[in-house]
Every structure is written in structure tokens, then in C-alpha cells.
């Protein structure tokens, strides 16, 4: 909802741009009416009214119910989907905290890397908590003034914060499912369970427990990210462009490769630990505790301890040559490339090489040389099956996206060729051809080749009215003139308005031409100009929420009725690409005749007069002239050498000022006093 400053600023733009005015100062402000409108670009939160409309926003509340279709919520949905993708990428990084010491041939946790990954996971969990808090306040049906997202009108919508939160708590994929995916299970395993197991020498069990806990939370987390598509039912498409769809599919494929590579790395460490365990059993005096480093969480501040018990094991050349130096001396199977990673000190290489392995394996479907161990065989089957599905889905989705883009572009190119042929046949000037091309390009950018009016026109009447009511109501309510009308009138207006697009620099109507329609600006700006009686041009700007063509209101409500359309009092020119709703003269006549009682409302009359360009321009001229007269009198009285010694001269000066003011007011086109006295 627009603030007082915004309303006064809009009124202040209504100025008389004359040559004399450009050299003099003069602020133009109009009195703001009590029931001002909500601005189109700042309507972020849903108001808690039960009538289906939006009331005045009275400040932000922590427990205010949110509209899932508001601009702020839609932007957050986009950010949160990327946060979920980042979370899926961060979780496998916990595996790379495990490493094998090349000097001591023991297993340890990389402390600084573990701290970094834990901090990243905590930040992502904090964003998940913020989204969980928003979901507790998110209405499950969008605010549409009585319309609902399921295609029915007048459905119930929860507006009580406690009811909205309770519904989210009881949902199957609601609060508890969202809470489960942010449980700090990897952190607990990494910082509590694994150090305890390493101290006991259970190096093989460490990887098994870590992998089970990871899959226990990561698989539901993937399902949780997929379930975010339910946002489309509430707030529209999260990413509405084709290229975003391709990018999201590539991100999903990359995250899957990263997860597969991390699991491959962890199982490779397990195979290396198994090899070391077998060599330790064959070595006299070697205990299983020697397979875990003395400092289970190593920060790199000191050299690894090689005491008397560990020194013989660290110098065991047979074990080193068999397990760590080469993969040819031990049957690593599908994990043979991990031998060069488990003892590598470069963290970046540890992360990038498994990602490369994952991309290669998921794309080639069968270059794994597996052993007969059941876990390795199951892992190979899962990786190959997942690769087959992911590649098929990736290629299919990209093909669909590209086809959707190229088919529309081809239709656009065919249409443009037909238009070019027609313009050449009719020998149109180059200026007209340029305007036609510019209009077609901008209309394509706005509609992407979809003729919304044609789609809705072919639907049954009842469905067509419901859809137009659902699509247009929120935007129609942005118009101050319609804010105080009941739902029945708004429904008839929504059924008759047409979406219009105007390119920059186009003249919509000229002064003196018959007014064909009322225009309600949704996006963009128009310049309304009129020529005064002395030849001076007066201009004002119309932005989102303003309207033109108010002459039709007085024409429809005047008695006796005159069939001739009223002349336009101003010339309308677009300052930029403008989107607007148009209400034709016959439609205005229909609405005013059938719902005449609505326009007798005092609030409607005040809104019509307050937002009328004609009344605003006349008021701006009057205020400017009064201000100049006041400044002129103040200047005369402040000069020390001018004394009011001659009353006749002073009276003559005041008379001239008053005469100048009256002349200016008479020469500016004041609107008809009875235009809005319905």
C-alpha cells in the first residue's frame, strides 16, 4: 500500500511545464485522500481480511499470514531452491574429511576441513530454519480476493496465523519432514561417533556407519528438494524460463555425480583400510588401534606422532607397497583410482577427481571393473542405473525445453516474414516498418508467443469468467477507483477488461479525439499533455495505479444520455513499454448502467476526482499560481526601499496580481464541476 510520501510524490509530479515555469521554483502537492491505494510494486504481504480483498497494510508483523503469490515470497522460493541444491552438494563433502596418513599409515579426520564443511552445513540449516518459519505463516491458498488456486472461486482461505501454522504442522510433508532434513546427523557422526570408533580401532565400521547415516538423511533430502515443485501450485513457476530449466537439470546431474563420487571415495578408503587391516594381522606386534592415528582429529599444527609402537608399523614397506603405493598389488576393483587420493594432502584434488569420476561413470554406463564383494556390486548397480536414468532425463528435458523455445521462435519468424511481405506489398514507409517491428518484438518479449485472449476466449463461459476473475482481480484492485467496489462489480469489470501492451513513444490518443476506452496502468508510465488556451502545453505523468479516460464515467452517468462519445481532454504518449488494462466505452456503459448505485458512493466519487488527470492538472496550475503570487507579495514587502506610502499604487498592484491569477485560472481547462457528481 502506498505511503503518504508516495501519494504526495505522485501528486507533485502533476506540474505545468511552461517556459516561465522552468525558470521558477514551485512545488506542487495535493491533499492525499484518506483511503489511498496500495502501490503495485510494493504489495508483498497478504492482508488478513475475510472479505477476499486486501486491506491497508498496517505494519509488518512476525505472525502475519503470507501470500504465496506475493513477489517477495516468489523470490525467496527461487533462493531456497538454490539453497537446497547447495545443501545437496555440501553433505557429500563430509566424506572428504576422512583421510589416510601416508607417513603413519593410519586413518584420521582432517580437522580444518571438517570445521569448514560443518560451518557450511550450519549456514544452510539456518536458511532452512528461516524457510520453516515462513512456512508456518504461509497461506495454502493464494490471496485472490475470493478466488482460490484450485480453479474455484470463493473458496475458504485460512487467514488466522494459528490455523495456518496448525495446518502446516499436520501436513504429511510439513513441519516434521522439513525438520528431519536439517537434523545435524552428519555433524554428530563426524565429531562424536567417528573419533570414538577410531580410538577403538574400528576403522572398517567407521565408513559403514558414515555411509548409512548419510543415505538415511540424504535420500529424504533429495525427495524434499523434488517436493519443492509443489510451490508451483501456490506461487507459479519457481523458474519460468527455459534456460533456467536446462540449468537446473544440469545442476541436478552435477550434484548426482558429486554424491556418487563422494561415496566412491569413502568406499575406496574403506577398501584401503581393509587392506591395511589384513596386512596388520599378518604383521607381528601390530594391533588394530595402530590403524587409527593417535590424534583422531588432526589440525596439522604438529607432526603426526610416531611412538615406539607405531614406528614399526609406519616402516612396514610390504604393507605400504601393497595398500598405498599402487593398486596393482591388491584387488581394489572399482576403487583402484582412489589409491592416489586417500593419502593425498590436496583437498581440492580430493573433491574434483571424484566429481570427474562420477560424471564419467554416470555418462558411460559400464566402465567399472568390480570385484565379487556384494557391497561393491550393489554400489556399481546403483551407479549405473542412476546414470542411465539421469542421462535419459537430462537429454529428454533439454530436448523438450529446446523444442518449446525453437518452436515458438520459428512461429515468430514465420509471422515476421508474413508481416515483412505485407509491408513491402503496401509500400509502407521505413518509419512505419520500424514501429511495426518494434511492437512485434516487444509483444513477443511480454507474451512469448502466447495469445492469452485467444486461449481464454475459446473456453466455456463459466470457466472463462472464473479464470479472468482469478487472473485480473489482484491487478484490478490496484486501481484506486475500484478499491471501494463490491465483488460483483469487480467480477463484471474483470470479465470485460483487456490486457494491452504499448511500445515506447506510441501516441495512444490525441486531444479532441473521441475517448474509446478507459486505461488502467499496470506497469510503465504515460505522459498526459494538453494545450491551454494561450498555447502553452501542460503535462503530467501517469504511472502504475493511475488511469485515463475518466470522461467516460461522466458521459455514462449523465442524464439525459448522449450517444456521442466525449472528446479527450489530453494527449497520451507512452514514455516506456507500458502494460495496461483497457475497458472499452461500451463496457464502461454496461457497468455504470447496471451498477449505478456503486458510483454514488462518496468514496468512489472522491477517488475518481482525486486520480483524474484533468482535475490534477487544474489543481497543479492553481497551486503554482497562488504560490507565485504569495512569493511575489513576500518579495515586495521584504524590500527596504519599497514603502507602502501610496495606498493607491499598492491597491493597483494587488489588483493586477489578483487579475493575473483569475486570468490564469480561467485559461486553464478546469474539469466540469458536475462530472463526478453522480
VOGU-3710 file (C-alpha; in Angstrom, 3 decimals, decimal comma):
1> xxxxxxxxxx> 0,000/0,000/0,000  1,358/3,362/-0,916  2,583/5,516/1,922  1,731/9,160/2,427  5,023/10,196/0,907  4,376/8,125/-2,229  0,922/9,601/-2,724  2,195/13,168/-2,284  5,089/12,451/-4,634  2,709/11,255/-7,325
11> xxxxxxxxxx> 0,615/14,373/-6,903  3,736/16,507/-7,017  4,566/15,219/-10,496  1,474/16,935/-11,894  3,076/20,208/-12,934  2,554/22,829/-15,596  5,676/22,701/-17,791  5,697/26,186/-19,303  8,731/28,222/-20,346  8,178/30,534/-17,410
21> xxxxxxxxxx> 7,703/27,622/-15,026  11,079/26,089/-15,895  12,840/29,167/-14,518  10,892/29,431/-11,302  10,567/27,132/-8,346  7,238/25,840/-7,257  6,377/22,574/-5,567  3,068/21,009/-6,376  1,424/18,906/-3,710  -2,151/17,802/-3,417
31> xxxxxxxxxx> -4,017/16,709/-0,356  -3,962/12,928/-0,051  -7,294/11,264/0,371  -7,803/9,150/3,465  -8,261/5,801/1,703  -5,180/5,788/-0,502  -4,234/2,889/-2,743  -1,647/0,198/-2,306  1,239/0,506/-4,771  1,560/-2,220/-7,419
41> xxxxxxxxxx> 5,222/-2,967/-6,832  5,151/-2,985/-3,039  2,324/-5,429/-2,427  4,365/-8,122/-0,733  2,247/-9,488/2,067  -1,303/-10,738/2,203  -3,671/-8,842/4,427  -5,755/-10,756/6,906  -9,229/-9,687/5,841  -12,101/-12,127/5,406
51> xxxxxxxxxx> -13,779/-10,424/2,509  -11,305/-11,716/0,000  -9,727/-8,317/-0,672  -6,597/-6,641/0,567  -6,902/-4,080/3,277  -4,454/-1,420/4,351  -1,103/-2,797/5,398  -0,590/-1,601/8,956  2,989/-2,598/9,517  4,881/-5,850/9,340
61> xxxxxxxxxx> 4,087/-8,468/11,930  6,075/-11,566/12,797  2,887/-13,636/12,799  1,297/-12,082/9,725  -0,070/-14,580/7,212  1,904/-14,504/3,959  0,518/-14,677/0,456  2,308/-17,445/-1,512  1,917/-15,419/-4,738  3,498/-12,242/-3,406
71> xxxxxxxxxx> 6,658/-11,054/-5,131  8,812/-11,388/-2,017  7,768/-14,994/-1,421  8,385/-15,922/-5,063  11,900/-14,506/-4,917  12,554/-16,402/-1,697  11,310/-19,638/-3,318  13,914/-19,226/-6,043  16,648/-18,596/-3,490  15,536/-21,503/-1,323
81> xxxxxxxxxx> 15,599/-23,948/-4,228  19,212/-22,977/-4,873  19,890/-23,336/-1,138  18,533/-26,894/-1,271  20,783/-27,672/-4,241  23,727/-26,242/-2,301  22,803/-28,396/0,686  22,795/-31,496/-1,507  26,269/-30,508/-2,681  27,637/-29,814/0,825
91> xxxxxxxxxx> 26,552/-33,055/2,512  28,881/-35,371/0,496  31,812/-33,121/1,428  31,788/-34,667/4,909  33,277/-37,835/3,399  36,417/-35,993/2,332  37,232/-35,184/5,960  38,403/-38,805/6,330  41,905/-39,481/5,089  44,824/-41,896/5,444
101> xxxxxxxxxx> 48,198/-40,683/6,691  50,980/-41,542/4,269  53,660/-41,435/6,959  51,929/-43,440/9,697  49,524/-45,499/7,534  46,631/-44,674/9,854  43,162/-43,197/9,491  42,382/-39,675/10,779  39,948/-36,761/10,406  41,100/-33,570/8,677
111> xxxxxxxxxx> 40,171/-31,057/11,388  40,191/-27,807/9,431  38,289/-29,309/6,523  35,741/-30,760/8,955  35,269/-27,326/10,548  34,743/-25,701/7,135  32,174/-28,241/5,993  30,367/-28,094/9,335  30,157/-24,294/9,123  28,715/-24,504/5,599
121> xxxxxxxxxx> 26,159/-27,073/6,703  25,147/-24,918/9,692  24,612/-21,877/7,462  22,426/-23,891/5,110  20,481/-25,284/8,062  19,916/-21,719/9,278  18,332/-20,837/5,922  16,217/-23,986/6,185  15,044/-22,842/9,619  14,097/-19,465/8,183
131> xxxxxxxxxx> 12,100/-21,176/5,449  10,462/-23,390/8,085  9,410/-20,239/9,953  7,965/-18,775/6,750  6,040/-21,975/6,060  4,408/-21,655/9,478  2,944/-18,347/8,249  2,303/-19,282/4,617  -1,300/-19,491/3,453  -2,018/-22,632/1,461
141> xxxxxxxxxx> -4,315/-20,757/-0,898  -3,210/-17,524/-2,552  -4,922/-14,242/-1,852  -7,093/-13,562/-4,855  -9,985/-11,713/-3,402  -12,225/-14,692/-3,069  -10,563/-16,794/-5,734  -8,543/-19,850/-4,972  -5,719/-21,571/-6,719  -7,661/-24,702/-7,460
151> xxxxxxxxxx> -9,831/-23,071/-10,037  -12,861/-22,406/-7,835  -13,986/-19,009/-6,722  -14,964/-18,050/-3,246  -13,201/-20,982/-1,568  -12,168/-20,732/2,065  -8,755/-19,338/2,804  -7,038/-19,524/6,158  -6,146/-16,062/7,430  -5,686/-16,791/11,140
161> xxxxxxxxxx> -1,971/-17,323/11,913  -2,628/-20,128/14,406  -4,787/-22,035/11,900  -2,187/-21,651/9,156  0,588/-22,904/11,451  -1,525/-25,828/12,680  -2,270/-26,883/9,125  1,438/-26,882/8,300  2,231/-28,906/11,429  -0,341/-31,569/10,495
171> xxxxxxxxxx> 0,716/-31,878/6,850  2,305/-35,153/5,719  5,248/-33,351/4,132  5,064/-30,441/6,500  6,896/-29,304/9,596  8,375/-32,590/10,810  9,601/-33,625/7,375  11,245/-30,224/6,881  12,751/-30,526/10,355  14,131/-34,003/9,666
181> xxxxxxxxxx> 16,217/-32,897/6,673  18,111/-30,363/8,814  18,913/-32,642/11,739  22,681/-32,417/12,389  23,288/-36,125/11,801  26,494/-35,771/9,705  27,952/-33,351/12,248  27,249/-35,719/15,133  28,735/-38,685/13,291  31,837/-36,766/12,218
191> xxxxxxxxxx> 32,610/-35,098/15,547  31,321/-37,666/18,057  30,847/-41,163/16,645  33,834/-41,464/14,301  36,517/-40,266/16,783  35,162/-42,723/19,341  35,261/-45,601/16,852  38,743/-44,684/15,649  40,071/-44,746/19,189  38,770/-48,319/19,458
201> xxxxxxxxxx> 40,385/-49,299/16,162  37,098/-49,978/14,309  38,273/-48,461/11,035  36,038/-50,584/8,781  32,867/-49,901/10,763  33,527/-46,163/10,572  32,872/-45,973/6,833  29,834/-48,251/7,034  28,147/-46,163/9,735  29,053/-42,924/7,987
211> xxxxxxxxxx> 27,572/-44,123/4,688  24,359/-45,417/6,303  23,738/-42,176/8,205  24,472/-40,165/5,081  21,989/-42,110/2,960  19,441/-42,093/5,801  19,217/-38,303/5,568  20,416/-37,536/2,041  17,801/-39,594/0,195  14,864/-37,897/2,013
221> xxxxxxxxxx> 16,639/-34,615/1,351  16,591/-35,335/-2,378  12,893/-36,143/-2,119  12,408/-32,906/-0,185  14,039/-30,910/-2,989  11,880/-32,654/-5,574  8,801/-31,852/-3,500  9,608/-28,158/-3,852  7,802/-28,382/-7,185  4,640/-28,129/-5,104
231> xxxxxxxxxx> 5,482/-24,435/-4,868  4,331/-24,159/-8,465  0,790/-24,879/-7,291  0,935/-21,923/-4,923  3,234/-19,288/-6,351  3,551/-20,192/-10,026  6,717/-21,444/-11,653  9,791/-21,004/-9,498  11,986/-20,508/-12,565  9,806/-19,674/-15,515
241> xxxxxxxxxx> 12,396/-19,528/-18,310  13,586/-22,375/-20,488  17,260/-21,748/-19,814  16,685/-21,922/-16,075  15,064/-25,323/-16,630  18,113/-26,550/-18,522  20,421/-25,101/-15,859  18,509/-26,823/-13,048  18,738/-30,160/-14,859  22,480/-29,700/-15,308
251> xxxxxxxxxx> 22,828/-28,774/-11,628  20,915/-31,915/-10,635  23,174/-34,051/-12,837  26,277/-32,406/-11,399  25,083/-32,890/-7,789  24,335/-36,557/-8,508  27,851/-37,001/-9,919  29,301/-35,308/-6,857  27,360/-37,583/-4,479  28,350/-40,707/-6,417
261> xxxxxxxxxx> 31,995/-39,625/-6,432  31,971/-38,935/-2,689  30,510/-42,375/-1,943  33,125/-43,888/-4,265  35,859/-42,071/-2,316  34,506/-43,267/1,044  34,248/-46,867/-0,131  37,765/-46,545/-1,542  39,053/-45,522/1,887  37,201/-48,489/3,340
271> xxxxxxxxxx> 38,919/-50,792/0,842  42,306/-49,255/1,711  41,576/-49,654/5,435  40,580/-53,273/4,822  43,876/-53,856/3,030  45,819/-52,265/5,906  43,875/-54,359/8,398  44,783/-57,554/6,566  48,436/-56,539/6,466  48,343/-55,609/10,134
281> xxxxxxxxxx> 47,064/-59,046/11,090  49,928/-60,627/9,176  52,453/-58,369/10,930  53,706/-59,440/14,333  53,064/-56,960/17,130  50,560/-54,874/15,150  47,280/-54,052/16,875  44,139/-52,683/15,261  44,476/-49,459/17,257  47,543/-48,634/15,156
291> xxxxxxxxxx> 45,280/-48,274/12,102  43,839/-45,085/13,590  46,129/-42,154/14,250  46,872/-41,085/17,771  45,288/-37,694/17,027  42,000/-38,782/15,516  41,170/-35,162/14,598  44,320/-33,707/13,104  44,638/-29,939/12,521  48,124/-30,008/11,001
301> xxxxxxxxxx> 49,693/-27,924/13,767  52,150/-30,656/14,786  53,768/-33,637/13,127  51,933/-36,917/13,451  53,130/-38,884/16,446  55,258/-41,932/15,655  55,890/-43,547/19,026  57,671/-46,825/19,659  54,587/-48,932/18,965  53,669/-47,124/15,745
311> xxxxxxxxxx> 57,167/-46,827/14,315  57,473/-50,471/13,130  54,069/-50,291/11,502  54,876/-46,993/9,804  58,090/-48,527/8,401  56,330/-51,636/7,069  57,287/-51,455/3,393  55,263/-54,512/2,433  52,025/-53,044/3,746  52,780/-49,686/2,148
321> xxxxxxxxxx> 53,584/-51,209/-1,236  50,540/-53,457/-1,134  47,896/-50,975/0,016  49,012/-47,402/-0,686  51,732/-47,184/-3,324  49,911/-48,990/-6,136  46,554/-50,567/-6,887  48,128/-53,472/-8,757  49,178/-55,367/-5,620  45,692/-55,539/-4,118
331> xxxxxxxxxx> 42,286/-56,166/-5,655  40,698/-52,712/-5,355  38,162/-53,376/-8,093  36,104/-50,288/-8,908  38,048/-48,266/-6,308  41,524/-48,633/-7,795  41,716/-44,938/-8,703  41,124/-43,952/-5,083  44,593/-45,195/-4,101  46,113/-41,941/-5,309
341> xxxxxxxxxx> 43,532/-39,929/-3,353  43,318/-41,459/0,119  46,797/-40,220/1,077  46,683/-37,013/-0,965  47,094/-33,825/1,076  45,425/-31,603/-1,546  41,806/-31,102/-0,532  40,891/-29,630/-3,915  42,134/-32,693/-5,783  40,218/-34,938/-3,400
351> xxxxxxxxxx> 36,983/-33,149/-4,301  37,459/-32,608/-8,038  38,684/-36,056/-9,024  35,668/-37,946/-7,547  33,359/-35,468/-9,299  35,135/-36,252/-12,559  34,780/-39,973/-11,836  31,072/-39,516/-11,100  30,437/-37,601/-14,329  32,358/-40,160/-16,350
361> xxxxxxxxxx> 30,658/-43,153/-14,731  27,124/-41,783/-14,930  27,649/-40,934/-18,593  29,317/-44,110/-19,874  27,156/-46,813/-18,205  29,687/-49,579/-17,704  33,406/-48,984/-17,368  33,604/-50,306/-13,803  35,786/-53,329/-13,076  34,075/-54,645/-9,984
371> xxxxxxxxxx> 35,067/-57,463/-7,675  32,648/-60,054/-6,325  32,161/-58,266/-2,998  28,443/-57,677/-2,524  28,699/-54,039/-1,385  30,833/-53,110/-4,378  28,483/-54,913/-6,752  25,434/-53,168/-5,271  27,211/-49,809/-5,495  28,079/-50,427/-9,150
381> xxxxxxxxxx> 24,498/-51,421/-9,967  23,078/-48,314/-8,282  25,565/-46,007/-10,005  24,961/-47,460/-13,461  21,177/-47,479/-13,070  21,173/-43,923/-11,753  23,395/-42,841/-14,623  21,037/-44,377/-17,156  18,024/-42,626/-15,629  19,752/-39,273/-15,168
391> xxxxxxxxxx> 21,183/-39,133/-18,676  17,842/-40,123/-20,170  16,000/-37,486/-18,129  18,625/-34,849/-18,876  18,534/-35,415/-22,627  14,739/-35,642/-22,640  14,232/-32,474/-20,611  16,736/-30,487/-22,643  15,081/-31,685/-25,835  11,668/-30,632/-24,536
401> xxxxxxxxxx> 12,969/-27,243/-23,393  14,750/-26,543/-26,657  11,738/-27,656/-28,675  9,500/-25,344/-26,646  11,871/-22,472/-27,374  12,613/-23,142/-31,026  9,000/-23,918/-31,982  7,812/-20,555/-30,700  10,725/-18,775/-32,310  10,019/-20,452/-35,624
411> xxxxxxxxxx> 6,381/-19,394/-35,405  7,525/-15,854/-34,615  9,928/-15,833/-37,558  7,196/-17,082/-39,902  4,862/-14,373/-38,666  7,531/-11,704/-39,132  8,185/-12,882/-42,696  4,486/-12,553/-43,458  4,430/-9,074/-41,931  7,501/-8,024/-43,917
421> xxxxxxxxxx> 5,883/-9,270/-47,117  2,709/-7,328/-46,338  4,624/-4,114/-45,562  6,581/-4,369/-48,816  3,380/-5,015/-50,748  1,725/-1,933/-49,257  4,878/0,204/-49,679  4,869/1,356/-46,077  7,488/3,976/-45,154  10,550/2,850/-43,238
431> xxxxxxxxxx> 9,384/4,676/-40,127  6,157/2,666/-40,018  8,020/-0,563/-40,702  10,377/0,140/-37,817  7,451/0,787/-35,475  5,731/-2,434/-36,524  8,901/-4,471/-35,958  9,485/-2,821/-32,601  5,936/-3,553/-31,484  6,123/-7,204/-32,522
441> xxxxxxxxxx> 9,442/-7,672/-30,714  8,158/-6,125/-27,504  4,896/-8,052/-27,636  6,867/-11,256/-28,122  9,058/-10,401/-25,124  5,950/-9,862/-22,995  3,809/-12,809/-24,136  6,358/-15,321/-25,511  4,017/-16,032/-28,392  1,020/-16,987/-26,230
451> xxxxxxxxxx> -2,180/-15,136/-27,136  -3,840/-15,083/-23,743  -7,062/-13,550/-25,008  -7,433/-16,218/-27,688  -6,824/-19,010/-25,178  -9,430/-17,711/-22,734  -11,946/-16,843/-25,460  -12,291/-20,484/-26,528  -13,140/-21,704/-23,021  -16,686/-22,184/-21,675
461> xxxxxxxxxx> -18,269/-19,023/-20,327  -18,290/-20,082/-16,674  -14,678/-21,233/-16,748  -13,659/-18,126/-18,685  -15,230/-15,813/-16,086  -13,602/-17,688/-13,213  -10,167/-17,618/-14,827  -10,342/-13,924/-15,701  -11,584/-13,176/-12,181  -8,650/-15,123/-10,749
471> xxxxxxxxxx> -6,053/-13,519/-13,036  -7,268/-9,936/-13,058  -8,691/-9,303/-9,605  -5,420/-8,563/-7,802  -4,349/-6,159/-10,551  -7,750/-4,513/-10,856  -7,714/-3,872/-7,117  -4,522/-1,871/-7,606  -6,653/0,783/-9,306  -7,770/3,243/-6,612
481> xxxxxxxxxx> -11,112/3,794/-8,324  -12,060/0,119/-7,879  -10,907/-0,395/-4,301  -14,254/0,577/-2,771  -16,448/-1,513/-5,072  -18,010/-4,826/-4,128  -17,041/-8,194/-5,608  -19,993/-8,342/-8,003  -18,928/-5,143/-9,760  -15,292/-6,231/-9,810
491> xxxxxxxxxx> -16,257/-9,576/-11,326  -18,034/-7,870/-14,210  -15,103/-5,497/-14,692  -12,616/-8,403/-14,710  -14,718/-10,192/-17,315  -14,554/-7,196/-19,671  -11,072/-5,757/-19,256  -8,472/-6,498/-21,911  -4,744/-6,676/-21,437  -2,974/-4,115/-23,648
501> xxxxxxxxxx> 0,691/-3,516/-24,441  2,024/-0,222/-25,818  5,554/0,354/-27,065  7,665/3,347/-26,165  6,813/6,592/-27,937  3,386/5,495/-29,183  0,524/8,017/-29,161  -2,453/6,253/-27,613  -4,982/9,044/-28,015  -4,927/12,684/-29,113
511> xxxxxxxxxx> -6,581/15,654/-27,525  -10,015/16,187/-29,004  -10,420/12,624/-30,316  -13,377/10,595/-29,019  -12,487/8,616/-25,892  -12,696/4,956/-26,891  -11,702/3,287/-23,633  -10,509/3,745/-20,083  -6,895/2,737/-19,473  -5,631/1,476/-16,113
521> xxxxxxxxxx> -1,835/1,471/-15,993  -0,319/-1,710/-14,580  3,347/-1,235/-15,493  5,156/1,609/-17,204  4,438/5,341/-17,499  2,360/7,557/-19,769  2,592/11,285/-20,429  -0,709/13,126/-20,446  -0,464/16,549/-22,103  -2,996/19,209/-23,017
531> xxxxxxxxxx> -2,754/22,591/-24,721  -4,008/25,563/-22,707  -5,932/28,410/-24,255  -2,858/30,600/-24,544  -0,965/27,889/-26,480  1,114/26,674/-23,541  1,457/22,897/-23,149  0,694/21,350/-19,760  1,985/17,831/-18,973  1,639/15,249/-16,238
541> xxxxxxxxxx> 2,806/11,665/-15,763  0,623/8,609/-15,196  2,206/5,589/-13,506  1,052/2,250/-12,069  -2,289/2,708/-10,314  -3,304/5,757/-12,373  -5,929/5,728/-15,085  -7,114/7,838/-18,003  -10,363/8,193/-19,880  -12,406/9,300/-16,874
551> xxxxxxxxxx> -14,508/11,354/-19,292  -16,396/8,125/-19,994  -17,659/7,969/-16,401  -19,409/11,323/-16,562  -20,602/10,508/-20,099  -22,242/7,254/-18,991  -23,838/8,684/-15,858  -25,078/11,966/-17,287  -28,809/12,367/-17,819  -30,128/12,754/-20,430
561> xxxxxxxxxx> -27,741/10,326/-22,057  -25,909/11,418/-25,238  -24,759/8,746/-27,666  -21,816/10,797/-28,935  -18,557/9,821/-27,243  -16,925/12,587/-25,195  -13,768/14,232/-26,554  -10,433/13,510/-24,930  -9,080/16,371/-22,835  -5,431/15,318/-23,237
571> xxxxxxxxxx> -2,943/13,524/-25,450  -1,494/10,258/-24,119  2,029/9,204/-25,144  3,957/6,236/-23,732  7,282/7,071/-22,086  8,320/3,399/-21,963  6,890/-0,011/-22,721  3,585/0,046/-20,866  1,177/-2,678/-19,823  -2,371/-1,615/-19,057
581> xxxxxxxxxx> -5,922/-2,853/-18,735  -8,415/-1,423/-21,191  -12,138/-1,070/-20,544  -13,978/-0,171/-23,737  -16,649/2,535/-23,802  -19,458/0,006/-24,227  -18,146/-1,960/-21,248  -17,971/1,186/-19,105  -21,527/1,971/-20,142  -22,648/-1,551/-19,201
591> xxxxxxxxxx> -21,019/-1,432/-15,753  -22,263/2,059/-14,877  -25,822/1,345/-16,011  -26,176/-1,975/-14,203  -24,321/-0,943/-11,048  -25,158/2,730/-10,809  -25,541/2,512/-7,040  -21,820/1,828/-6,711  -20,786/5,092/-8,326  -22,994/7,109/-5,977
601> xxxxxxxxxx> -20,653/6,062/-3,166  -18,839/9,080/-1,756  -15,533/7,238/-1,630  -15,767/6,315/-5,303  -16,513/9,915/-6,258  -13,566/11,177/-4,223  -11,232/8,588/-5,749  -12,396/9,433/-9,271  -11,800/13,129/-8,735  -8,527/12,653/-6,861
611> xxxxxxxxxx> -6,925/10,484/-9,564  -8,418/12,317/-12,549  -5,612/13,807/-14,704  -7,793/16,786/-15,630  -8,519/17,728/-12,027  -4,907/17,149/-11,025  -3,567/19,369/-13,787  -6,014/22,148/-12,987  -5,187/21,917/-9,277  -1,461/21,992/-10,019
621> xxxxxxxxxx> -1,851/25,168/-12,102  -3,936/26,811/-9,386  -1,444/25,927/-6,653  1,508/27,150/-8,700  -0,092/30,496/-9,494  -1,156/31,005/-5,893  2,344/30,211/-4,705  3,940/32,646/-7,173  1,515/35,334/-6,122  2,430/34,735/-2,492
631> xxxxxxxxxx> 6,179/34,800/-3,265  5,758/37,996/-5,280  3,952/39,751/-2,435  6,531/38,475/0,058  9,363/39,844/-2,091  7,732/43,257/-2,391  7,179/43,588/1,344  10,754/42,454/2,160  12,472/45,155/0,053  13,513/48,058/2,271
641> xxxxxxxxxx> 13,305/50,769/-0,403  9,679/49,967/-1,224  7,340/51,569/1,278  3,588/51,266/1,102  3,308/55,102/1,194  0,936/55,266/-1,724  -2,142/53,191/-0,983  -3,447/53,716/-4,498  -0,330/52,175/-6,080  -0,427/49,277/-3,616
651> xxxxxxxxxx> -4,056/48,600/-4,326  -3,323/48,766/-8,032  -0,510/46,185/-7,637  -2,738/43,843/-5,663  -5,469/44,237/-8,224  -3,084/43,353/-11,023  -1,927/40,225/-9,134  -5,487/39,159/-8,498  -6,402/39,801/-12,124  -3,396/37,752/-13,281
661> xxxxxxxxxx> -4,434/34,853/-11,032  -8,023/34,853/-12,242  -6,885/35,047/-15,862  -4,586/32,037/-15,438  -7,300/30,010/-13,759  -9,778/30,821/-16,489  -7,344/29,962/-19,275  -6,519/26,535/-17,772  -9,129/23,883/-18,647  -10,854/23,178/-15,348
671> xxxxxxxx> -12,895/19,950/-15,433  -16,655/20,117/-15,318  -17,816/20,581/-11,742  -20,649/18,099/-12,285  -18,549/15,408/-13,917  -18,268/13,395/-10,738  -21,497/14,400/-9,047  -23,215/11,154/-9,899
//
